């Protein structure tokens, strides 16, 4: 669940940043994809850490 939220928020943030900088549709898609990948990896790490803290004694 954390990964999905991170992907969506990263894509939205990336598109917003590209739009703020005056980018066109291709720029917004590229920024959105890159931010989604970065946030997705961070969300995956957060999920693994949270799972290991809860499950491990």
Backbone as XML, in Angstrom:
<?xml version="1.0"?>
<chain id="A" units="angstrom">
  <residue number="1" name="UNK">
    <atom name="N" x="0.813" y="-1.184" z="0.000"/>
    <atom name="CA" x="0.000" y="0.000" z="0.000"/>
    <atom name="C" x="0.868" y="1.263" z="0.000"/>
  </residue>
  <residue number="2" name="UNK">
    <atom name="N" x="1.950" y="1.210" z="0.767"/>
    <atom name="CA" x="2.850" y="2.357" z="0.810"/>
    <atom name="C" x="3.470" y="2.589" z="-0.561"/>
  </residue>
  <residue number="3" name="UNK">
    <atom name="N" x="3.784" y="1.517" z="-1.260"/>
    <atom name="CA" x="4.422" y="1.635" z="-2.567"/>
    <atom name="C" x="3.482" y="2.309" z="-3.564"/>
  </residue>
  <residue number="4" name="UNK">
    <atom name="N" x="2.214" y="1.908" z="-3.554"/>
    <atom name="CA" x="1.247" y="2.492" z="-4.486"/>
    <atom name="C" x="1.063" y="3.977" z="-4.205"/>
  </residue>
  <residue number="5" name="UNK">
    <atom name="N" x="0.932" y="4.337" z="-2.942"/>
    <atom name="CA" x="0.797" y="5.749" z="-2.584"/>
    <atom name="C" x="2.039" y="6.543" z="-2.983"/>
  </residue>
  <residue number="6" name="UNK">
    <atom name="N" x="3.201" y="5.952" z="-2.784"/>
    <atom name="CA" x="4.446" y="6.621" z="-3.147"/>
    <atom name="C" x="4.540" y="6.811" z="-4.659"/>
  </residue>
  <residue number="7" name="UNK">
    <atom name="N" x="4.150" y="5.802" z="-5.425"/>
    <atom name="CA" x="4.184" y="5.921" z="-6.882"/>
    <atom name="C" x="3.263" y="7.043" z="-7.373"/>
  </residue>
  <residue number="8" name="UNK">
    <atom name="N" x="2.047" y="7.050" z="-6.857"/>
    <atom name="CA" x="1.077" y="8.056" z="-7.299"/>
    <atom name="C" x="1.486" y="9.466" z="-6.881"/>
  </residue>
  <residue number="9" name="UNK">
    <atom name="N" x="1.949" y="9.608" z="-5.654"/>
    <atom name="CA" x="2.361" y="10.941" z="-5.206"/>
    <atom name="C" x="3.624" y="11.399" z="-5.938"/>
  </residue>
  <residue number="10" name="UNK">
    <atom name="N" x="4.525" y="10.486" z="-6.222"/>
    <atom name="CA" x="5.725" y="10.847" z="-6.985"/>
    <atom name="C" x="5.397" y="11.286" z="-8.396"/>
  </residue>
  <residue number="11" name="UNK">
    <atom name="N" x="4.480" y="10.578" z="-9.042"/>
    <atom name="CA" x="4.084" y="10.962" z="-10.400"/>
    <atom name="C" x="3.408" y="12.330" z="-10.403"/>
  </residue>
  <residue number="12" name="UNK">
    <atom name="N" x="2.556" y="12.567" z="-9.422"/>
    <atom name="CA" x="1.870" y="13.856" z="-9.341"/>
    <atom name="C" x="2.859" y="14.984" z="-9.056"/>
  </residue>
  <residue number="13" name="UNK">
    <atom name="N" x="3.782" y="14.746" z="-8.132"/>
    <atom name="CA" x="4.771" y="15.768" z="-7.801"/>
    <atom name="C" x="5.677" y="16.066" z="-8.990"/>
  </residue>
  <residue number="14" name="UNK">
    <atom name="N" x="6.098" y="15.036" z="-9.695"/>
    <atom name="CA" x="6.952" y="15.238" z="-10.865"/>
    <atom name="C" x="6.252" y="16.024" z="-11.961"/>
  </residue>
  <residue number="15" name="UNK">
    <atom name="N" x="5.007" y="15.680" z="-12.227"/>
    <atom name="CA" x="4.249" y="16.412" z="-13.250"/>
    <atom name="C" x="4.032" y="17.862" z="-12.826"/>
  </residue>
  <residue number="16" name="UNK">
    <atom name="N" x="3.761" y="18.070" z="-11.547"/>
    <atom name="CA" x="3.569" y="19.434" z="-11.047"/>
    <atom name="C" x="4.840" y="20.254" z="-11.190"/>
  </residue>
  <residue number="17" name="UNK">
    <atom name="N" x="5.984" y="19.660" z="-10.856"/>
    <atom name="CA" x="7.253" y="20.384" z="-10.980"/>
    <atom name="C" x="7.553" y="20.745" z="-12.431"/>
  </residue>
  <residue number="18" name="UNK">
    <atom name="N" x="7.288" y="19.809" z="-13.348"/>
    <atom name="CA" x="7.543" y="20.090" z="-14.763"/>
    <atom name="C" x="6.617" y="21.193" z="-15.262"/>
  </residue>
  <residue number="19" name="UNK">
    <atom name="N" x="5.367" y="21.152" z="-14.830"/>
    <atom name="CA" x="4.420" y="22.183" z="-15.252"/>
    <atom name="C" x="4.810" y="23.539" z="-14.690"/>
  </residue>
  <residue number="20" name="UNK">
    <atom name="N" x="5.275" y="23.553" z="-13.450"/>
    <atom name="CA" x="5.692" y="24.800" z="-12.805"/>
    <atom name="C" x="6.881" y="25.420" z="-13.531"/>
  </residue>
  <residue number="21" name="UNK">
    <atom name="N" x="7.750" y="24.571" z="-14.071"/>
    <atom name="CA" x="8.929" y="25.061" z="-14.800"/>
    <atom name="C" x="8.637" y="25.382" z="-16.260"/>
  </residue>
  <residue number="22" name="UNK">
    <atom name="N" x="7.377" y="25.260" z="-16.670"/>
    <atom name="CA" x="7.004" y="25.627" z="-18.026"/>
    <atom name="C" x="7.181" y="24.513" z="-19.035"/>
  </residue>
  <residue number="23" name="UNK">
    <atom name="N" x="7.145" y="23.276" z="-18.589"/>
    <atom name="CA" x="7.348" y="22.152" z="-19.492"/>
    <atom name="C" x="6.082" y="21.779" z="-20.249"/>
  </residue>
  <residue number="24" name="UNK">
    <atom name="N" x="6.270" y="21.084" z="-21.357"/>
    <atom name="CA" x="5.126" y="20.614" z="-22.132"/>
    <atom name="C" x="4.715" y="19.221" z="-21.646"/>
  </residue>
  <residue number="25" name="UNK">
    <atom name="N" x="3.825" y="18.564" z="-22.383"/>
    <atom name="CA" x="3.297" y="17.273" z="-21.965"/>
    <atom name="C" x="4.403" y="16.223" z="-21.836"/>
  </residue>
  <residue number="26" name="UNK">
    <atom name="N" x="5.338" y="16.208" z="-22.773"/>
    <atom name="CA" x="6.423" y="15.222" z="-22.716"/>
    <atom name="C" x="7.284" y="15.432" z="-21.469"/>
  </residue>
  <residue number="27" name="UNK">
    <atom name="N" x="7.537" y="16.689" z="-21.127"/>
    <atom name="CA" x="8.310" y="16.972" z="-19.915"/>
    <atom name="C" x="7.572" y="16.503" z="-18.672"/>
  </residue>
  <residue number="28" name="UNK">
    <atom name="N" x="6.267" y="16.760" z="-18.617"/>
    <atom name="CA" x="5.476" y="16.339" z="-17.459"/>
    <atom name="C" x="5.453" y="14.816" z="-17.331"/>
  </residue>
  <residue number="29" name="UNK">
    <atom name="N" x="5.350" y="14.119" z="-18.452"/>
    <atom name="CA" x="5.363" y="12.657" z="-18.413"/>
    <atom name="C" x="6.716" y="12.118" z="-17.959"/>
  </residue>
  <residue number="30" name="UNK">
    <atom name="N" x="7.786" y="12.730" z="-18.445"/>
    <atom name="CA" x="9.120" y="12.267" z="-18.069"/>
    <atom name="C" x="9.394" y="12.535" z="-16.587"/>
  </residue>
  <residue number="31" name="UNK">
    <atom name="N" x="9.126" y="13.732" z="-16.139"/>
    <atom name="CA" x="9.324" y="14.048" z="-14.724"/>
    <atom name="C" x="8.455" y="13.146" z="-13.854"/>
  </residue>
  <residue number="32" name="UNK">
    <atom name="N" x="7.213" y="12.953" z="-14.267"/>
    <atom name="CA" x="6.311" y="12.095" z="-13.504"/>
    <atom name="C" x="6.829" y="10.675" z="-13.403"/>
  </residue>
  <residue number="33" name="UNK">
    <atom name="N" x="7.352" y="10.143" z="-14.493"/>
    <atom name="CA" x="7.879" y="8.779" z="-14.489"/>
    <atom name="C" x="9.103" y="8.656" z="-13.593"/>
  </residue>
  <residue number="34" name="UNK">
    <atom name="N" x="10.000" y="9.606" z="-13.682"/>
    <atom name="CA" x="11.225" y="9.545" z="-12.876"/>
    <atom name="C" x="10.901" y="9.690" z="-11.394"/>
  </residue>
  <residue number="35" name="UNK">
    <atom name="N" x="10.068" y="10.651" z="-11.055"/>
    <atom name="CA" x="9.699" y="10.836" z="-9.651"/>
    <atom name="C" x="8.936" y="9.628" z="-9.133"/>
  </residue>
  <residue number="36" name="UNK">
    <atom name="N" x="8.088" y="9.024" z="-9.961"/>
    <atom name="CA" x="7.349" y="7.832" z="-9.539"/>
    <atom name="C" x="8.318" y="6.687" z="-9.244"/>
  </residue>
  <residue number="37" name="UNK">
    <atom name="N" x="9.342" y="6.522" z="-10.069"/>
    <atom name="CA" x="10.319" y="5.461" z="-9.809"/>
    <atom name="C" x="11.091" y="5.707" z="-8.518"/>
  </residue>
  <residue number="38" name="UNK">
    <atom name="N" x="11.527" y="6.937" z="-8.313"/>
    <atom name="CA" x="12.283" y="7.259" z="-7.105"/>
    <atom name="C" x="11.418" y="7.059" z="-5.865"/>
  </residue>
  <residue number="39" name="UNK">
    <atom name="N" x="10.201" y="7.611" z="-5.896"/>
    <atom name="CA" x="9.318" y="7.478" z="-4.745"/>
    <atom name="C" x="8.899" y="6.022" z="-4.551"/>
  </residue>
  <residue number="40" name="UNK">
    <atom name="N" x="8.747" y="5.268" z="-5.632"/>
    <atom name="CA" x="8.386" y="3.861" z="-5.526"/>
    <atom name="C" x="9.462" y="3.055" z="-4.825"/>
  </residue>
  <residue number="41" name="UNK">
    <atom name="N" x="10.710" y="3.315" z="-5.151"/>
    <atom name="CA" x="11.817" y="2.622" z="-4.492"/>
    <atom name="C" x="11.867" y="2.991" z="-3.014"/>
  </residue>
  <residue number="42" name="UNK">
    <atom name="N" x="11.679" y="4.276" z="-2.702"/>
    <atom name="CA" x="11.661" y="4.688" z="-1.304"/>
    <atom name="C" x="10.476" y="4.074" z="-0.562"/>
  </residue>
  <residue number="43" name="UNK">
    <atom name="N" x="9.334" y="3.991" z="-1.223"/>
    <atom name="CA" x="8.173" y="3.355" z="-0.612"/>
    <atom name="C" x="8.386" y="1.876" z="-0.381"/>
  </residue>
  <residue number="44" name="UNK">
    <atom name="N" x="9.061" y="1.219" z="-1.312"/>
    <atom name="CA" x="9.383" y="-0.195" z="-1.134"/>
    <atom name="C" x="10.305" y="-0.403" z="0.066"/>
  </residue>
  <residue number="45" name="UNK">
    <atom name="N" x="11.313" y="0.444" z="0.189"/>
    <atom name="CA" x="12.207" y="0.346" z="1.346"/>
    <atom name="C" x="11.449" y="0.599" z="2.649"/>
  </residue>
  <residue number="46" name="UNK">
    <atom name="N" x="10.550" y="1.577" z="2.639"/>
    <atom name="CA" x="9.755" y="1.855" z="3.846"/>
    <atom name="C" x="8.869" y="0.670" z="4.191"/>
  </residue>
  <residue number="47" name="UNK">
    <atom name="N" x="8.307" y="0.014" z="3.183"/>
    <atom name="CA" x="7.467" y="-1.160" z="3.420"/>
    <atom name="C" x="8.291" y="-2.301" z="4.013"/>
  </residue>
  <residue number="48" name="UNK">
    <atom name="N" x="9.463" y="-2.538" z="3.476"/>
    <atom name="CA" x="10.323" y="-3.614" z="3.982"/>
    <atom name="C" x="10.737" y="-3.335" z="5.420"/>
  </residue>
  <residue number="49" name="UNK">
    <atom name="N" x="11.124" y="-2.105" z="5.706"/>
    <atom name="CA" x="11.536" y="-1.753" z="7.069"/>
    <atom name="C" x="10.369" y="-1.901" z="8.030"/>
  </residue>
  <residue number="50" name="UNK">
    <atom name="N" x="9.196" y="-1.403" z="7.643"/>
    <atom name="CA" x="8.028" y="-1.517" z="8.521"/>
    <atom name="C" x="7.651" y="-2.967" z="8.751"/>
  </residue>
  <residue number="51" name="UNK">
    <atom name="N" x="7.710" y="-3.772" z="7.714"/>
    <atom name="CA" x="7.363" y="-5.180" z="7.855"/>
    <atom name="C" x="8.344" y="-5.905" z="8.759"/>
  </residue>
  <residue number="52" name="UNK">
    <atom name="N" x="9.610" y="-5.624" z="8.604"/>
    <atom name="CA" x="10.615" y="-6.287" z="9.429"/>
    <atom name="C" x="10.507" y="-5.854" z="10.891"/>
  </residue>
  <residue number="53" name="UNK">
    <atom name="N" x="10.095" y="-4.615" z="11.133"/>
    <atom name="CA" x="9.952" y="-4.146" z="12.508"/>
    <atom name="C" x="8.729" y="-4.770" z="13.179"/>
  </residue>
  <residue number="54" name="UNK">
    <atom name="N" x="7.680" y="-5.001" z="12.425"/>
    <atom name="CA" x="6.449" y="-5.550" z="12.983"/>
    <atom name="C" x="6.546" y="-7.063" z="13.157"/>
  </residue>
  <residue number="55" name="UNK">
    <atom name="N" x="7.073" y="-7.761" z="12.145"/>
    <atom name="CA" x="7.090" y="-9.221" z="12.157"/>
    <atom name="C" x="8.230" y="-9.780" z="12.992"/>
  </residue>
  <residue number="56" name="UNK">
    <atom name="N" x="9.399" y="-9.207" z="12.880"/>
    <atom name="CA" x="10.564" y="-9.735" z="13.606"/>
    <atom name="C" x="10.439" y="-9.450" z="15.097"/>
  </residue>
  <residue number="57" name="UNK">
    <atom name="N" x="10.833" y="-10.407" z="15.914"/>
    <atom name="CA" x="10.749" y="-10.204" z="17.371"/>
    <atom name="C" x="11.793" y="-9.235" z="17.892"/>
  </residue>
</chain>
